[in-house]
Amino acid sequence: MYTISRFSQLCKMSARMLRHYDKEELLKPVLVDTTNGYRYYDQSQLETALRIKKLKEYRFSLPEIRTILQSSDSTMFISMIHTKIDEISNEMSRNKQIVSKMQELVDKKADLFQGVRRSYDISLGIRNEMSVVSQRLQINIDDMDRYIDSLYDKAKESNIQLLSVPSTIFFDEEFTPEQCDIELIIPIISRSDEKISSEWQIKKLPQNIVATTLHIGSYDYIGYAYMALEEWAESNGYSMDGPPYETYLKGSECDCHEEEYVTQISFPVCKKPIQ
């Protein structure tokens, strides 16, 4: 058997990392001396350690690695590999976009920190009751376009006539890009069947009062539109009466520059009671 120090040399992992893998039940020592707590590993565990290193290199998370190590299902492993390839490819694509934007800043000698806040016109109106096709999700916000495309495809398969562009309702109190709690909705011609599948449904949104504004340009600066709506509501005696939502009037599907994107932001509101 090998001490943790010697085993760390053999597999080129730090002792701290080996202790962490023990805690995560990925690579537990074959023996722990109860008198001094020393950990010992045997020769057969070197292969497991090297597999973990390779899977980490392939960008698998520790829970994913645990699943792979605990299973002998080669079909499942190949499927996980394909999924990881897609994830890395998407990340590479996003990184290329970032590099392109950075290069554009350099070429235009633009000032990244220049003031970008603008004025917003606020409208108050009534959103009538409407039928929508809906899907509640917890997703990485970068994947939202893919889910919107999927919702369009499902509606087409079910012969559902769409009436407008998609909207997203946001339910999170704070922004967590890797796991956003959202609901995708698209207005449709009214139908009676409320439940279409376990993933999505048709429902009616009630009539309510909404304060709206338009944001033109990159989603990076859309927070200014939210700030404008919040300030307007506070100044005019209104409070939020439900989660906000964004309607994508013109976006990436138009194959245009992001500075041409047009997004409507809507706040359901109600009049504050007179004190």
Beta strands, then each sheet from edge to edge (+ up, - down):
strand 1: 2-3
strand 2: 31-32
strand 3: 39-41
strand 4: 123-127
strand 5: 130-139
strand 6: 167-170
strand 7: 180-187
strand 8: 201-205
strand 9: 208-216
strand 10: 238-240
strand 11: 245-250
strand 12: 262-271
sheet 1: 1+ 3- 2+
sheet 2: 4+ 9- 12+ 10-
sheet 3: 4+ 9- 12+ 11- 6+ 7- 5+ 8-
end
